[in-house]
């Protein structure tokens, strides 16, 4: 993805439409408790409101860590390291400067980044708030790269990092934490829930999905099949994925999109079947 597309993706995932109790099954009382202890630094303490995808994902991560006994002091430090430290250290500025220095942008993209860097109000109110290693990791999950990413957290030292590998912990990460006990929270199970909500609520195409993925999503959204069977034909060996009518069907489709990279140039055939079912064949 080029810089313009990444900015659009960043703006898209910043749209606020998720409610903690309705969409995440987390009570307002619990949210208020975390807000009062500065564990959710992006929430205004005196207000209740919607969350965007990065905020909602962070709430789910905090909930996971809380469930395994990580205390509020550690959660507060981790939250500040993830959200406030990159803001104060102007992480967004450094990303823009790096992209300009690499000289891989066209003139319009380069001039746009130069303009943003020279406009302090825009950097403070928009990019420094929205850009950090955590939100960049989410963009990588939703971009064409579709990497499987995990949060690596060391409770004893308070350090954290994001693992972009599709396999186990690398030797580099192992050395980073000196053999300490680590907590690993993969994004995929939590992100599929949030993306599933987006897939099921929006009547328009989603920018982070390819044209083929949006065609499949439209079948699920508008035709509401009881069973959506997706057949991916690659190297002569078909793989079959079944999206059922159960309440988690949008999560199942989100997981399919996030874990399967459909190559460019693939062809799609959509066939209505009996009893309100559909078969989708993807030839790569």
C-alpha positions, 0 to 999 in steps of 0.5 A: 500500500502506498502512503495515501492508501495507508492514511485512508486506512488509518482514517477508516479504522479511526471511525468510532462506532463500537460501544463497550457493552453492546459490542464487546460485552464489557460493562460500563462499570468496568470501563469507568474503573479502567478510565479512573486508573488511566488504563484507557488514556484515549477515553475522556473520563467525564464522557461516555461514547463510541470507540474506534477499532484500535481503541476497542482492540486495546480494551479487549487486550486489557480485559485479557490481561486483567483476567489472568491477574495483571494488576492495575498498576502494570496495566496503567504503565503498559497503556502509557507505553503504548499510547502516551509515550509514542505521542510524546516522543512524536512517533508519527513525525519520525515515520513521516520523516523516514518515508520522505528520506527514503525517497520512494514517494511521488511528489504529491505524497512527499509534499503532503507529508512535508505539509503535515510536518510543518502544521503542528496543529494537525500533527497534535490533533490527528497524526500523533494521536492516531499513529503509534506502533500499536495502530501501525500493527493493526494496519498491517493486519488489515493491509494486503500483507495480512500479517498475524501479529501478537502483543508480547508482554513481560509482566516482570519488567513491564516491557512489551513489543509486537511480534509480526512473525507468523511463527513462534517467538524469534530468538531476538524476542527471546534475547530481548526479555532474557528468558522472563515469563511472557504473556502472548496475546494474538490479535487475530481472535480479538480482531476478527470479532471487531472486523466481523461487526464492521462486516455485518453493519456496513452496506458500503464496501470496506477499504481494507478488503480487496474487490473479491473480498468485498464481493463475498461480503456483499453476498453475506450482507445483502443475501443473508445465506444460511450457508456460504461455502467458499472454495479456494482452488490453488495448485489443483487442491481445493480448500473449502471454508464454510460460513454458517448462519450462526450468530458468529458468521461475520466473525467466521468471514472476518477470520477467513479474510485475515488468514487467507491472502487471495492473490491478485488476478484471482477469478471469482464465481458466485453461484446461488444454491438451493435453500438460500445457500451460496457457493463462492469459487475462487480460482488463483 
